[in-house]
Amino acid sequence: MTPNTSQKLSDAARRPTRKIVYWFLLVLAVMGLLPLGVSAYKLISYSREALVTSQQEVQLQVATAVARQLNAAIEGIKTQMARLGEAVAALPKGSPGGGRAVPDRALMERLLGSDLLLVRYTPRQGESIEARQPGFPRSAVEAVIREGVGVAMQGGQDVSDPIPLQTDQGQHSVLVVTVPVGAAGASSGALTGVVDFASYWDPVVGGRRTSYIIYALDSQGRLFASQDEDGILGRGDLKTFGVVRDCLRAGGHSALTSEYLLTVDGKPVPYIASCDTTAQGWKIFVQLEKKQAYATVNQMIQTTLFWAGLAVVLALVLAYALAANVTRPIKALAAGTEAFAKGQLDQRVRVKSRNELGALADTFNAMADQLQNYIQRLSAAVSLNSELFMGTVKALAEAIDEKDPYTRGHSERVNQYAVLLAKQMGLSKKEIYEVHISSLFHDIGKIGMLDKILNKPANLTPEEREAIKTHPVVGAQILAPVATFSKHVEGIKHHHEMFDGTGYPGRLKGTDIPLSARIVCLADAFDAMTSTRPYRVGLPLEFAIQEMQKMSGRQFCPDCVEAFVRVLQSTAGAGELAASAPAAPPVPRATDEGEGQASHDDAEPRVQLPTGT
């Protein structure tokens, strides 16, 4: 797998992805939960409207029921007083003249009861007779009594508006009821009763919800009775209540119900308020704080939301399970594809689904089998080609060495030294391979050299030496057109450059010299020093190490020298070098040692060799 492919796979792995399970959940939520949510919303809206309307109707019915019961109570009081008037009219005659007898005080006192606080008989002529409960303030109702007597003397019945009174037992509202005594149109007097209104109000409203605020206003809009446990009415101005204004403004026998904001303690509070009117024109109000009135509605909404939420959760769980069941084989396919792309050719995907995903997995596995077989055959072909290539390389190197029997095996030994040095320096596999090829072909340019120059036993002329110096450039020119070798020509072309810049062909200096060329230069010089040539025998290893260290920084790269010395001094390195040592040299071509010997290889160090070597 190429580095570019590895980078692409790495980028793909790091790229943020949107899991398909989330898309499944989104689709299922939209398709399944959205209609459910809309239905729940509509159901809540319709139910809320129905419950609100029902609550308002119930509240109006309460106000109507209170008004009707008060009407019935007032009619009962009038009937009771009329019967008392008839009883007084039926008293026996008290004089021969045939006139009616006037009831005495004892009779009046017998008429008093828990609900009758005062009873008075007023004849057409004479003084009135009355009886009253102890402590009752007669003066507070005197004017109303006189109005009622005037109506009764005309043969009519009169019921006053409730009158608030402050008594020893607390505040009360009383009604003044007056009926005529005697035959219609010829009444002999009037009977007046002052009735405690609470004795009729409490039974009417006592059985209602205590959370209801029920109160009554007379025809003048004055409060005369209420059921208000929290004292709401005393914490606000009734005249500011919208329901009071609307009901009084409507007049007559009006009935209404609606939502109102009532100001309580200076703050607006929402209420549901209803109003109805009695036969006497009194306004009966029933109101309930909105949050209490709609408690049933809110409970219904909460219950609906709870079950809707539970349905949503169950739907999401089922949707996730379904999505996971669908995405699991997709994830397996993705993982298998990634592993296969990374080089795990035996990777297969196991999907048990008997659907399109299962078929896709089977297709992937079949494709993987074919690709693995193809890649294995291709790898075998690449290995064969590599072996053929390396065989060709070695054959060419041997052909170079065969031109000079005294340098036979030189290229192979330089190759082994160079590869050991490259490994010691920690180079990458790619760089080691470049050193491997460059070292094998470093003298390929000598193929074009004349044998009489290469095998000349005497000193070379300046022209011949210059011809020898062209072999690095010639070698690079030979290999440059070949695509397989073109990337290695720099190590071949510059393997005779010196670290101090005095080498050839480019007089490169220091790290400007390609690393492969610096390594080949050192390996080439080491083999030249330790190999026997026609003009001298090979140098000992210790002397060769000293000469390389001496020329470090001048002819050789210091880093290369340091690493190569470690290789030479190590046990493993010494073993490998022993296996690479040159065979026994042939008979020298010079008869006199130290005289007339010429060095045809400029890789040797620029030092004075010891006599006799």
Buried (B, 14 or more C-beta within 10 A) or exposed (E): EEEEEEEEBEEEEEEEEEEBBEEBBEEBBEEBBEEBBEEBEEBBEEBBEEBBEEBBEBBBBBBBBBBBBBBEBBEEBBEBBBEBBEBBBEBEEEEEEEEBEBBEEEBBEEBBBEBBBBBBBBBEEEEBBBBBBEEBBEEBBEEBBEEBBBBBBEBBBBBBBBBBBEBEEEEBBBBBBBBBBBEEEEBBBBBBBBBBBBBBBEEBBEEBEEEBBBBBBBBEEBBBBBBBEEEBBEEBEBEEBBBBBBBBEBEEEBBBBBBBEBBBEEEEBEBBBBBBBBBBBBBBBBBBBBEBBBBEBEEBBEEBEEEBEEBBEEBBEEBBEBBEEBBBBBEBBBEBBBBBBBEEBEBBBEBEBEEEBBEBBEEBBEEBEEEBEEEEEEEEEEEEEEEEEEEEBBEBBBEBBEBBEBBBBBBBBBBBBBBBBBBBBEBEEEBBBBBBBBBBBBBBBBBEBEEEBBBBBEEBEEEBBEBBBBBBBBBBBBBBEEEEBEBBBBBBBBBBBBBBBEBBBBEBBEEEBBBBBBBBBBBBBBBBBBBBBBBBEBBEBEBBBBBBBBBBEBBBBBBBBBBBBEBBEBEEBEEBBEEBEBEEBEEBBBEEBEEEBBBBBBBBBEBEBEEEB
